[in-house]
């Protein structure tokens, strides 16, 4: 949107983002969409004895943003990656 309006980037993330020029075309693709069935059970739930279940049970989900987000991120990282979560990397892009 910034490029369309001729505005400077609002954040460092906007400045480093790849423009979406190649996403758009002048001629539409009118071929029919071929549906592929899901390869995983979309209704599956985590078992009560799963990894991180006890840690998750101690978190406060009674309202928005009450759960410790560092602990929740560590639980999710372990569940998805199977390893301990690495330390965060913080950096900034400084103007040239």
N, CA, C and O atoms as a GROMACS GRO file, in nm:
protein
  384
    1UNK      N    1   0.084  -0.118   0.000
    1UNK     CA    2   0.000   0.000   0.000
    1UNK      C    3   0.088   0.125   0.000
    1UNK      O    4   0.059   0.223  -0.067
    2UNK      N    5   0.197   0.119   0.076
    2UNK     CA    6   0.286   0.234   0.081
    2UNK      C    7   0.344   0.265  -0.056
    2UNK      O    8   0.356   0.381  -0.095
    3UNK      N    9   0.380   0.160  -0.131
    3UNK     CA   10   0.435   0.181  -0.265
    3UNK      C   11   0.331   0.242  -0.358
    3UNK      O   12   0.363   0.330  -0.438
    4UNK      N   13   0.206   0.196  -0.347
    4UNK     CA   14   0.099   0.249  -0.431
    4UNK      C   15   0.077   0.397  -0.402
    4UNK      O   16   0.057   0.477  -0.494
    5UNK      N   17   0.081   0.433  -0.275
    5UNK     CA   18   0.056   0.572  -0.236
    5UNK      C   19   0.180   0.659  -0.238
    5UNK      O   20   0.171   0.780  -0.219
    6UNK      N   21   0.296   0.597  -0.261
    6UNK     CA   22   0.420   0.674  -0.265
    6UNK      C   23   0.467   0.720  -0.128
    6UNK      O   24   0.532   0.824  -0.116
    7UNK      N   25   0.433   0.644  -0.024
    7UNK     CA   26   0.472   0.679   0.112
    7UNK      C   27   0.599   0.607   0.153
    7UNK      O   28   0.628   0.500   0.099
    8UNK      N   29   0.676   0.662   0.246
    8UNK     CA   30   0.793   0.590   0.295
    8UNK      C   31   0.749   0.476   0.385
    8UNK      O   32   0.637   0.478   0.437
    9UNK      N   33   0.834   0.375   0.406
    9UNK     CA   34   0.799   0.263   0.494
    9UNK      C   35   0.770   0.311   0.635
    9UNK      O   36   0.837   0.400   0.686
   10UNK      N   37   0.669   0.250   0.700
   10UNK     CA   38   0.633   0.289   0.836
   10UNK      C   39   0.722   0.221   0.939
   10UNK      O   40   0.746   0.277   1.046
   11UNK      N   41   0.772   0.101   0.909
   11UNK     CA   42   0.857   0.028   1.002
   11UNK      C   43   0.973  -0.035   0.927
   11UNK      O   44   0.977  -0.034   0.804
   12UNK      N   45   1.068  -0.089   1.002
   12UNK     CA   46   1.180  -0.159   0.940
   12UNK      C   47   1.133  -0.284   0.866
   12UNK      O   48   1.195  -0.325   0.769
   13UNK      N   49   1.023  -0.343   0.912
   13UNK     CA   50   0.970  -0.463   0.847
   13UNK      C   51   0.912  -0.427   0.711
   13UNK      O   52   0.927  -0.503   0.615
   14UNK      N   53   0.846  -0.313   0.702
   14UNK     CA   54   0.796  -0.267   0.573
   14UNK      C   55   0.910  -0.237   0.478
   14UNK      O   56   0.902  -0.266   0.359
   15UNK      N   57   1.016  -0.178   0.530
   15UNK     CA   58   1.130  -0.142   0.447
   15UNK      C   59   1.198  -0.265   0.388
   15UNK      O   60   1.249  -0.260   0.276
   16UNK      N   61   1.199  -0.376   0.462
   16UNK     CA   62   1.267  -0.497   0.417
   16UNK      C   63   1.174  -0.595   0.344
   16UNK      O   64   1.222  -0.695   0.290
   17UNK      N   65   1.044  -0.569   0.344
   17UNK     CA   66   0.948  -0.661   0.283
   17UNK      C   67   0.965  -0.663   0.131
   17UNK      O   68   0.997  -0.561   0.069
   18UNK      N   69   0.943  -0.780   0.073
   18UNK     CA   70   0.947  -0.794  -0.072
   18UNK      C   71   0.816  -0.743  -0.132
   18UNK      O   72   0.710  -0.787  -0.090
   19UNK      N   73   0.822  -0.652  -0.229
   19UNK     CA   74   0.698  -0.604  -0.291
   19UNK      C   75   0.623  -0.720  -0.359
   19UNK      O   76   0.685  -0.817  -0.404
   20UNK      N   77   0.493  -0.708  -0.367
   20UNK     CA   78   0.409  -0.814  -0.422
   20UNK      C   79   0.379  -0.794  -0.570
   20UNK      O   80   0.274  -0.836  -0.617
   21UNK      N   81   0.469  -0.731  -0.643
   21UNK     CA   82   0.446  -0.706  -0.785
   21UNK      C   83   0.418  -0.835  -0.863
   21UNK      O   84   0.329  -0.837  -0.948
   22UNK      N   85   0.492  -0.941  -0.834
   22UNK     CA   86   0.479  -1.066  -0.911
   22UNK      C   87   0.352  -1.144  -0.878
   22UNK      O   88   0.321  -1.243  -0.945
   23UNK      N   89   0.278  -1.102  -0.776
   23UNK     CA   90   0.155  -1.172  -0.738
   23UNK      C   91   0.040  -1.136  -0.831
   23UNK      O   92  -0.051  -1.217  -0.851
   24UNK      N   93   0.043  -1.018  -0.887
   24UNK     CA   94  -0.067  -0.967  -0.967
   24UNK      C   95  -0.040  -0.986  -1.116
   24UNK      O   96   0.075  -0.988  -1.159
   25UNK      N   97  -0.148  -1.001  -1.193
   25UNK     CA   98  -0.138  -1.019  -1.337
   25UNK      C   99  -0.250  -0.942  -1.406
   25UNK      O  100  -0.350  -0.906  -1.343
   26UNK      N  101  -0.233  -0.918  -1.534
   26UNK     CA  102  -0.336  -0.848  -1.611
   26UNK      C  103  -0.445  -0.942  -1.661
   26UNK      O  104  -0.555  -0.898  -1.693
   27UNK      N  105  -0.414  -1.072  -1.666
   27UNK     CA  106  -0.514  -1.168  -1.716
   27UNK      C  107  -0.542  -1.272  -1.607
   27UNK      O  108  -0.450  -1.331  -1.552
   28UNK      N  109  -0.670  -1.294  -1.576
   28UNK     CA  110  -0.705  -1.389  -1.470
   28UNK      C  111  -0.685  -1.533  -1.514
   28UNK      O  112  -0.690  -1.563  -1.633
   29UNK      N  113  -0.662  -1.621  -1.419
   29UNK     CA  114  -0.657  -1.765  -1.444
   29UNK      C  115  -0.795  -1.821  -1.413
   29UNK      O  116  -0.839  -1.816  -1.298
   30UNK      N  117  -0.862  -1.873  -1.513
   30UNK     CA  118  -1.000  -1.917  -1.497
   30UNK      C  119  -1.014  -2.068  -1.486
   30UNK      O  120  -1.126  -2.120  -1.496
   31UNK      N  121  -0.904  -2.140  -1.466
   31UNK     CA  122  -0.913  -2.285  -1.452
   31UNK      C  123  -0.981  -2.321  -1.321
   31UNK      O  124  -0.970  -2.249  -1.222
   32UNK      N  125  -1.052  -2.433  -1.322
   32UNK     CA  126  -1.126  -2.477  -1.203
   32UNK      C  127  -1.029  -2.518  -1.094
   32UNK      O  128  -0.920  -2.568  -1.121
   33UNK      N  129  -1.070  -2.496  -0.971
   33UNK     CA  130  -0.991  -2.534  -0.854
   33UNK      C  131  -1.011  -2.683  -0.827
   33UNK      O  132  -1.124  -2.730  -0.822
   34UNK      N  133  -0.901  -2.756  -0.810
   34UNK     CA  134  -0.908  -2.900  -0.780
   34UNK      C  135  -0.892  -2.920  -0.630
   34UNK      O  136  -0.784  -2.899  -0.575
   35UNK      N  137  -1.000  -2.960  -0.564
   35UNK     CA  138  -0.998  -2.981  -0.420
   35UNK      C  139  -0.916  -3.104  -0.384
   35UNK      O  140  -0.928  -3.208  -0.448
   36UNK      N  141  -0.831  -3.090  -0.283
   36UNK     CA  142  -0.755  -3.204  -0.230
   36UNK      C  143  -0.796  -3.223  -0.085
   36UNK      O  144  -0.796  -3.127  -0.008
   37UNK      N  145  -0.832  -3.345  -0.047
   37UNK     CA  146  -0.874  -3.368   0.091
   37UNK      C  147  -0.758  -3.346   0.189
   37UNK      O  148  -0.641  -3.362   0.154
   38UNK      N  149  -0.794  -3.310   0.312
   38UNK     CA  150  -0.694  -3.288   0.417
   38UNK      C  151  -0.617  -3.416   0.445
   38UNK      O  152  -0.674  -3.526   0.442
   39UNK      N  153  -0.488  -3.402   0.472
   39UNK     CA  154  -0.404  -3.519   0.501
   39UNK      C  155  -0.387  -3.541   0.651
   39UNK      O  156  -0.326  -3.640   0.692
   40UNK      N  157  -0.439  -3.451   0.732
   40UNK     CA  158  -0.435  -3.463   0.878
   40UNK      C  159  -0.575  -3.447   0.932
   40UNK      O  160  -0.661  -3.387   0.867
   41UNK      N  161  -0.600  -3.499   1.050
   41UNK     CA  162  -0.730  -3.487   1.113
   41UNK      C  163  -0.746  -3.344   1.168
   41UNK      O  164  -0.679  -3.307   1.264
   42UNK      N  165  -0.834  -3.267   1.106
   42UNK     CA  166  -0.851  -3.128   1.146
   42UNK      C  167  -0.928  -3.113   1.276
   42UNK      O  168  -0.930  -3.004   1.335
   43UNK      N  169  -0.991  -3.220   1.323
   43UNK     CA  170  -1.068  -3.215   1.447
   43UNK      C  171  -0.994  -3.280   1.563
   43UNK      O  172  -1.050  -3.292   1.672
   44UNK      N  173  -0.870  -3.323   1.542
   44UNK     CA  174  -0.793  -3.388   1.647
   44UNK      C  175  -0.760  -3.289   1.758
   44UNK      O  176  -0.736  -3.171   1.731
   45UNK      N  177  -0.760  -3.336   1.880
   45UNK     CA  178  -0.726  -3.253   1.995
   45UNK      C  179  -0.604  -3.311   2.065
   45UNK      O  180  -0.574  -3.430   2.053
   46UNK      N  181  -0.535  -3.226   2.137
   46UNK     CA  182  -0.419  -3.272   2.211
   46UNK      C  183  -0.464  -3.363   2.325
   46UNK      O  184  -0.562  -3.332   2.394
   47UNK      N  185  -0.395  -3.473   2.345
   47UNK     CA  186  -0.432  -3.561   2.458
   47UNK      C  187  -0.396  -3.497   2.592
   47UNK      O  188  -0.302  -3.418   2.601
   48UNK      N  189  -0.471  -3.531   2.694
   48UNK     CA  190  -0.446  -3.475   2.827
   48UNK      C  191  -0.310  -3.515   2.882
   48UNK      O  192  -0.257  -3.449   2.971
   49UNK      N  193  -0.254  -3.624   2.830
   49UNK     CA  194  -0.123  -3.670   2.878
   49UNK      C  195  -0.011  -3.629   2.784
   49UNK      O  196   0.103  -3.674   2.799
   50UNK      N  197  -0.041  -3.543   2.686
   50UNK     CA  198   0.059  -3.502   2.588
   50UNK      C  199   0.168  -3.417   2.649
   50UNK      O  200   0.156  -3.367   2.761
   51UNK      N  201   0.275  -3.402   2.572
   51UNK     CA  202   0.387  -3.320   2.615
   51UNK      C  203   0.340  -3.176   2.635
   51UNK      O  204   0.278  -3.119   2.545
   52UNK      N  205   0.368  -3.118   2.747
   52UNK     CA  206   0.330  -2.981   2.776
   52UNK      C  207   0.191  -2.965   2.835
   52UNK      O  208   0.150  -2.853   2.866
   53UNK      N  209   0.116  -3.076   2.851
   53UNK     CA  210  -0.021  -3.066   2.903
   53UNK      C  211  -0.023  -3.013   3.046
   53UNK      O  212  -0.105  -2.928   3.080
   54UNK      N  213   0.069  -3.062   3.129
   54UNK     CA  214   0.073  -3.015   3.268
   54UNK      C  215   0.117  -2.869   3.274
   54UNK      O  216   0.064  -2.791   3.353
   55UNK      N  217   0.215  -2.833   3.191
   55UNK     CA  218   0.260  -2.693   3.189
   55UNK      C  219   0.149  -2.602   3.139
   55UNK      O  220   0.131  -2.492   3.191
   56UNK      N  221   0.074  -2.646   3.039
   56UNK     CA  222  -0.037  -2.566   2.985
   56UNK      C  223  -0.149  -2.550   3.087
   56UNK      O  224  -0.213  -2.445   3.093
   57UNK      N  225  -0.173  -2.654   3.166
   57UNK     CA  226  -0.281  -2.649   3.266
   57UNK      C  227  -0.254  -2.544   3.373
   57UNK      O  228  -0.347  -2.493   3.435
   58UNK      N  229  -0.127  -2.509   3.396
   58UNK     CA  230  -0.093  -2.408   3.496
   58UNK      C  231  -0.108  -2.265   3.444
   58UNK      O  232  -0.103  -2.170   3.523
   59UNK      N  233  -0.126  -2.249   3.314
   59UNK     CA  234  -0.140  -2.115   3.258
   59UNK      C  235  -0.281  -2.061   3.278
   59UNK      O  236  -0.377  -2.138   3.285
   60UNK      N  237  -0.293  -1.931   3.288
   60UNK     CA  238  -0.422  -1.866   3.312
   60UNK      C  239  -0.483  -1.822   3.179
   60UNK      O  240  -0.443  -1.719   3.123
   61UNK      N  241  -0.579  -1.900   3.128
   61UNK     CA  242  -0.648  -1.868   3.004
   61UNK      C  243  -0.787  -1.810   3.031
   61UNK      O  244  -0.873  -1.813   2.943
   62UNK      N  245  -0.811  -1.759   3.151
   62UNK     CA  246  -0.944  -1.711   3.188
   62UNK      C  247  -0.981  -1.582   3.115
   62UNK      O  248  -1.100  -1.550   3.104
   63UNK      N  249  -0.882  -1.508   3.064
   63UNK     CA  250  -0.911  -1.386   2.990
   63UNK      C  251  -0.792  -1.359   2.898
   63UNK      O  252  -0.690  -1.428   2.905
   64UNK      N  253  -0.806  -1.259   2.812
   64UNK     CA  254  -0.701  -1.226   2.717
   64UNK      C  255  -0.571  -1.189   2.785
   64UNK      O  256  -0.570  -1.118   2.886
   65UNK      N  257  -0.460  -1.237   2.729
   65UNK     CA  258  -0.325  -1.196   2.768
   65UNK      C  259  -0.289  -1.221   2.914
   65UNK      O  260  -0.199  -1.155   2.966
   66UNK      N  261  -0.354  -1.313   2.981
   66UNK     CA  262  -0.317  -1.344   3.119
   66UNK      C  263  -0.215  -1.458   3.126
   66UNK      O  264  -0.140  -1.468   3.223
   67UNK      N  265  -0.212  -1.543   3.024
   67UNK     CA  266  -0.115  -1.652   3.023
   67UNK      C  267   0.025  -1.596   2.998
   67UNK      O  268   0.041  -1.502   2.920
   68UNK      N  269   0.124  -1.651   3.065
   68UNK     CA  270   0.263  -1.610   3.046
   68UNK      C  271   0.304  -1.644   2.903
   68UNK      O  272   0.315  -1.761   2.868
   69UNK      N  273   0.326  -1.542   2.820
   69UNK     CA  274   0.350  -1.568   2.679
   69UNK      C  275   0.484  -1.635   2.654
   69UNK      O  276   0.497  -1.709   2.556
   70UNK      N  277   0.584  -1.613   2.738
   70UNK     CA  278   0.712  -1.682   2.721
   70UNK      C  279   0.695  -1.832   2.746
   70UNK      O  280   0.748  -1.914   2.670
   71UNK      N  281   0.621  -1.867   2.850
   71UNK     CA  282   0.598  -2.009   2.880
   71UNK      C  283   0.513  -2.073   2.771
   71UNK      O  284   0.542  -2.184   2.728
   72UNK      N  285   0.409  -2.003   2.725
   72UNK     CA  286   0.324  -2.056   2.620
   72UNK      C  287   0.403  -2.076   2.491
   72UNK      O  288   0.386  -2.179   2.424
   73UNK      N  289   0.488  -1.981   2.455
   73UNK     CA  290   0.572  -1.997   2.336
   73UNK      C  291   0.666  -2.115   2.349
   73UNK      O  292   0.688  -2.188   2.252
   74UNK      N  293   0.722  -2.134   2.467
   74UNK     CA  294   0.812  -2.249   2.489
   74UNK      C  295   0.736  -2.380   2.475
   74UNK      O  296   0.788  -2.476   2.417
   75UNK      N  297   0.614  -2.387   2.528
   75UNK     CA  298   0.532  -2.508   2.517
   75UNK      C  299   0.500  -2.536   2.370
   75UNK      O  300   0.512  -2.650   2.324
   76UNK      N  301   0.459  -2.433   2.298
   76UNK     CA  302   0.425  -2.451   2.157
   76UNK      C  303   0.546  -2.488   2.074
   76UNK      O  304   0.537  -2.572   1.984
   77UNK      N  305   0.661  -2.426   2.102
   77UNK     CA  306   0.783  -2.457   2.028
   77UNK      C  307   0.819  -2.604   2.048
   77UNK      O  308   0.851  -2.674   1.952
   78UNK      N  309   0.814  -2.648   2.172
   78UNK     CA  310   0.847  -2.788   2.202
   78UNK      C  311   0.751  -2.883   2.132
   78UNK      O  312   0.792  -2.986   2.080
   79UNK      N  313   0.622  -2.848   2.131
   79UNK     CA  314   0.522  -2.934   2.068
   79UNK      C  315   0.541  -2.942   1.917
   79UNK      O  316   0.521  -3.048   1.856
   80UNK      N  317   0.580  -2.831   1.856
   80UNK     CA  318   0.592  -2.827   1.710
   80UNK      C  319   0.729  -2.868   1.660
   80UNK      O  320   0.741  -2.932   1.556
   81UNK      N  321   0.834  -2.830   1.732
   81UNK     CA  322   0.970  -2.856   1.686
   81UNK      C  323   1.036  -2.974   1.757
   81UNK      O  324   1.126  -3.037   1.702
   82UNK      N  325   0.990  -3.005   1.879
   82UNK     CA  326   1.048  -3.116   1.953
   82UNK      C  327   1.180  -3.083   2.019
   82UNK      O  328   1.252  -3.173   2.063
   83UNK      N  329   1.213  -2.955   2.027
   83UNK     CA  330   1.339  -2.913   2.090
   83UNK      C  331   1.309  -2.796   2.184
   83UNK      O  332   1.200  -2.739   2.182
   84UNK      N  333   1.408  -2.762   2.264
   84UNK     CA  334   1.394  -2.644   2.350
   84UNK      C  335   1.396  -2.519   2.264
   84UNK      O  336   1.466  -2.512   2.163
   85UNK      N  337   1.319  -2.419   2.305
   85UNK     CA  338   1.311  -2.295   2.229
   85UNK      C  339   1.443  -2.218   2.241
   85UNK      O  340   1.495  -2.202   2.351
   86UNK      N  341   1.498  -2.171   2.128
   86UNK     CA  342   1.622  -2.094   2.136
   86UNK      C  343   1.596  -1.955   2.194
   86UNK      O  344   1.482  -1.909   2.200
   87UNK      N  345   1.703  -1.891   2.236
   87UNK     CA  346   1.691  -1.755   2.288
   87UNK      C  347   1.647  -1.662   2.176
   87UNK      O  348   1.684  -1.684   2.061
   88UNK      N  349   1.568  -1.560   2.207
   88UNK     CA  350   1.522  -1.468   2.102
   88UNK      C  351   1.637  -1.388   2.044
   88UNK      O  352   1.735  -1.358   2.113
   89UNK      N  353   1.625  -1.354   1.917
   89UNK     CA  354   1.723  -1.270   1.849
   89UNK      C  355   1.656  -1.138   1.821
   89UNK      O  356   1.554  -1.132   1.752
   90UNK      N  357   1.711  -1.034   1.874
   90UNK     CA  358   1.654  -0.902   1.854
   90UNK      C  359   1.754  -0.818   1.774
   90UNK      O  360   1.873  -0.813   1.805
   91UNK      N  361   1.704  -0.753   1.673
   91UNK     CA  362   1.790  -0.668   1.592
   91UNK      C  363   1.709  -0.554   1.535
   91UNK      O  364   1.586  -0.554   1.540
   92UNK      N  365   1.777  -0.459   1.483
   92UNK     CA  366   1.711  -0.343   1.424
   92UNK      C  367   1.784  -0.306   1.297
   92UNK      O  368   1.906  -0.325   1.285
   93UNK      N  369   1.710  -0.255   1.202
   93UNK     CA  370   1.770  -0.204   1.079
   93UNK      C  371   1.784  -0.054   1.098
   93UNK      O  372   1.686   0.018   1.113
   94UNK      N  373   1.907  -0.009   1.096
   94UNK     CA  374   1.933   0.133   1.114
   94UNK      C  375   1.938   0.200   0.977
   94UNK      O  376   1.986   0.141   0.880
   95UNK      N  377   1.890   0.320   0.972
   95UNK     CA  378   1.890   0.394   0.845
   95UNK      C  379   2.032   0.410   0.794
   95UNK      O  380   2.124   0.433   0.871
   96UNK      N  381   2.050   0.396   0.661
   96UNK     CA  382   2.187   0.409   0.605
   96UNK      C  383   2.242   0.549   0.614
   96UNK      O  384   2.354   0.575   0.572
   0.00000   0.00000   0.00000
